[in-house]
Structures are given as C-alpha cells and as structure tokens.
Amino acid sequence: MGLGRFSFTLGAAKNWAFIMTSSGYIGLTPKWTQIGDQVCVLPGCCVPVVLRYAEGCYSLVGECFVLGLMDGEMLDSSDWEAQLRDFDI
C-alpha cells in the first residue's frame, strides 16, 4: 500500500470538519461550517445538508455526513413531525 494511499485519504478529508450537534449527533461537515448553522434533512436530498441563515433566508453551506441521519433514521423518531419547518433558500 505505501504512503501514497494514506496521503490521498488525508487530502480527501482536508475540507471536512468533525462536529457534534446540539442534539448530540456527530458527523462531518464542510470545514467552513459555523456555529449556528443547521443540519437539515430535506425531502428529495439523498444526504443531510448544512444551511446558514442570513439576511432573511437560508443558504446552502454544503452536504454533510451525520451518524443517525443518513438512512432516514429521523423518520423513525417519534417526534420528527414536531421538527418540520419550511426554508426559503
């Protein structure tokens, strides 16, 4: 294998940051994610996304990987309907 494969892995990870949400989920988001950004599961998206609120609307920061949100697990939660919101992006 050698170091070439290892350096490729590090290069692929350089634009990602480890996060823990206020709800206790852990995952990887774009490194430019800021405190206050929101991890969201949007209908029609195949992965969770990070949204940032500014100037009256949300902007897309990027896609993310969050354990417990990747395979529709949020829909299995008993209180997911209470977390539904509309976003102007």
Buried (B, 14 or more C-beta within 10 A) or exposed (E): EEEEEEEEEEEEEEEBEEBEBEEEBEBBBBEEBEEEBBBBBEEEEEEBBBBBEEEEEBEEBBBBBBEBBBEEBBEEEEEEEEEEEEEEE
